[in-house]
Amino acid sequence: MLSQHLGEVGVDSEQLAHFRRMAFGLAREAIDATNGTMIVEWLEEVAKVLQPSAAEDKEDIAEAWFSPQGDCPQRIRTLLAQVKQTVEICVFTITDDRLTSAVLEAHGRGVRIRIITDNDKAADLGSDADRFLQAGIDLRVDRTEYHMHHKFAVFDSEVLLNGSYNWTRGAAANNEENFIVTNNRRLVAIFSKIFEELWQQFKS
């Protein structure tokens, strides 16, 4: 429960160190001749949770990409090529075959991919929704008269891509669009939570 809560709220190394000092202080106040073993075991478990994670040793990612001047499709393809376990994609529409191919390649490597897209756009000419379904990728659409207009993706629960950028050729070549790429833990956790809520909401 403690580790889950820390992941949801997001804490940095300095905050973890503060919590560790608090834990040791509580242990010193509580320990006596009758409960020494229990207190030490509790402290060991708490200290494990409050150790800085390996992810904190990684360099911060804070990128801004713009189209049509930047190679936005290639940055997305790179993220898909590097992902190891999971991808959650929540975008209005996907019609750029370069990105579709990268999604299918990741799926072929055993990466678990889930896609949420707009029901109206999924039926459009050029939409790759059917290709994903035929490949065995989990895909859900909204069931309302309004649009599922998000454009974000979460890679391995560690990296977030979010912005105005639709995964289309038009967005890459013509439109003034943008997205950011970040590994900020708080933002990743928030968008992951929203994805899960939408995934359940759009369950058939």
C-alpha positions in Angstrom: 0.0 0.0 0.0 2.8 2.4 0.9 4.7 1.8 -2.4 1.4 2.2 -4.4 0.6 5.5 -2.7 4.1 6.9 -3.3 3.8 6.0 -7.0 0.4 7.7 -7.3 1.5 11.0 -5.6 5.0 11.0 -6.9 7.9 11.8 -4.6 11.5 12.8 -5.2 14.8 11.6 -3.6 14.7 14.4 -1.0 11.2 13.5 0.1 12.1 9.9 0.3 15.0 10.7 2.6 12.7 12.8 4.8 10.3 9.9 5.1 13.2 7.5 6.0 14.3 9.8 8.8 10.7 9.9 10.1 10.5 6.1 10.0 13.8 5.8 12.0 12.5 8.4 14.5 9.3 6.4 15.0 11.2 3.2 15.5 13.5 4.8 18.1 10.4 6.0 20.0 8.6 2.7 19.8 11.3 0.2 20.4 11.7 -1.6 23.8 12.9 -4.9 25.1 9.6 -6.6 24.2 9.1 -5.5 20.6 12.7 -5.0 19.3 12.6 -7.8 16.7 9.2 -6.7 15.3 10.2 -3.0 15.1 13.5 -3.8 13.3 11.6 -6.0 10.8 9.1 -3.2 10.2 11.8 -0.7 9.7 13.6 -2.9 7.2 10.5 -3.3 5.1 9.7 0.5 5.2 13.3 1.3 4.3 13.1 -0.9 1.2 10.0 1.0 0.0 11.6 4.4 0.7 14.8 3.7 -1.2 15.2 5.8 -4.3 14.1 3.8 -7.3 16.4 2.9 -10.1 14.2 5.1 -12.3 15.3 8.2 -10.4 18.9 7.5 -11.5 17.8 8.0 -15.1 18.2 11.3 -16.8 15.1 13.5 -16.9 13.3 13.5 -20.2 11.7 16.8 -21.1 11.3 17.2 -24.9 9.1 19.4 -27.1 8.4 18.3 -30.7 6.6 20.4 -33.3 5.3 19.6 -36.8 5.7 20.1 -39.7 9.3 21.2 -39.0 10.3 18.3 -36.7 10.3 14.6 -37.4 7.5 13.8 -35.1 6.7 10.3 -36.6 10.3 9.2 -36.1 10.3 10.2 -32.4 7.1 8.1 -31.9 8.6 5.2 -33.9 11.7 5.3 -31.6 9.6 5.2 -28.5 7.7 2.2 -29.9 11.0 0.5 -30.8 12.4 1.0 -27.4 9.4 0.0 -25.3 9.8 -3.3 -23.5 6.5 -4.3 -21.8 3.4 -2.1 -22.3 2.0 0.8 -24.3 -1.2 2.6 -23.7 -2.3 4.7 -26.7 -5.2 7.1 -26.5 -5.5 9.1 -29.7 -8.3 10.6 -31.7 -7.3 8.8 -34.9 -4.4 6.7 -36.3 -3.9 6.8 -40.1 -0.1 7.2 -40.5 1.1 3.8 -41.7 4.6 4.5 -40.5 3.2 4.6 -36.9 0.9 1.7 -37.5 3.8 -0.4 -38.6 5.8 0.5 -35.5 2.8 -0.4 -33.3 2.5 -3.8 -35.0 6.2 -4.4 -34.7 6.1 -3.8 -31.0 3.1 -6.1 -30.7 5.0 -8.7 -32.6 7.8 -8.5 -30.0 5.3 -9.4 -27.3 4.7 -5.9 -26.0 1.2 -5.5 -24.5 -0.6 -2.7 -26.4 -3.9 -1.2 -25.6 -5.5 1.5 -27.9 -8.4 3.8 -27.3 -9.7 5.8 -30.2 -12.7 7.8 -31.4 -15.6 5.7 -32.7 -16.4 8.0 -35.6 -12.7 8.2 -36.7 -12.2 4.5 -36.3 -14.7 4.0 -39.2 -13.1 6.6 -41.4 -11.4 5.7 -44.7 -7.7 5.2 -43.9 -8.1 4.4 -40.2 -5.9 1.6 -39.1 -8.3 0.5 -36.3 -9.2 -2.7 -38.1 -5.6 -3.6 -38.7 -4.9 -3.4 -35.0 -7.9 -5.6 -34.2 -7.0 -8.2 -36.9 -3.5 -8.3 -35.4 -5.0 -9.2 -32.0 -4.3 -5.8 -30.3 -6.8 -4.7 -27.7 -8.7 -1.6 -29.0 -11.7 0.2 -27.6 -13.7 3.2 -28.8 -16.1 5.6 -27.1 -19.8 5.1 -27.5 -21.1 8.7 -27.5 -22.1 11.4 -29.9 -19.0 13.4 -28.8 -15.4 12.8 -29.6 -12.7 11.0 -27.7 -10.2 13.7 -28.6 -7.2 12.8 -26.5 -3.7 12.4 -28.1 -1.4 10.8 -25.6 0.5 7.5 -25.0 2.3 6.0 -22.1 5.3 3.7 -22.6 6.3 1.1 -20.0 4.4 3.2 -17.3 7.5 5.5 -17.4 7.4 7.8 -20.4 4.5 10.0 -21.5 3.8 11.5 -24.9 1.1 14.1 -25.0 0.0 17.1 -27.2 -2.2 18.2 -30.1 -0.5 15.8 -32.5 -2.8 13.2 -34.2 -1.1 10.1 -35.6 -1.8 11.1 -39.2 0.2 12.0 -42.3 -1.5 15.4 -42.3 -0.3 16.2 -38.8 3.2 15.2 -39.8 3.4 17.1 -43.1 1.0 20.0 -42.9 -0.6 20.9 -39.6 1.0 23.1 -36.9 1.0 20.5 -34.1 3.0 19.6 -31.0 3.7 17.0 -28.4 5.9 16.7 -25.4 7.8 13.6 -24.1 8.5 13.4 -20.4 9.3 10.8 -17.7 7.9 13.0 -15.0 6.5 10.5 -12.6 3.5 12.5 -11.5 2.4 13.3 -15.0 2.9 9.6 -16.1 0.8 8.4 -13.1 -2.0 10.9 -13.8 -2.3 10.0 -17.5 -2.0 6.3 -16.7 -4.9 6.7 -14.3 -7.0 8.5 -16.9 -6.3 5.8 -19.5 -7.5 3.1 -17.1 -10.7 5.0 -16.3 -11.4 5.4 -20.0 -10.5 1.8 -20.7 -13.2 0.7 -18.2 -15.7 3.3 -19.4 -15.5 2.1 -23.0 -15.7 -1.6 -22.1 -18.1 -3.3 -24.5 
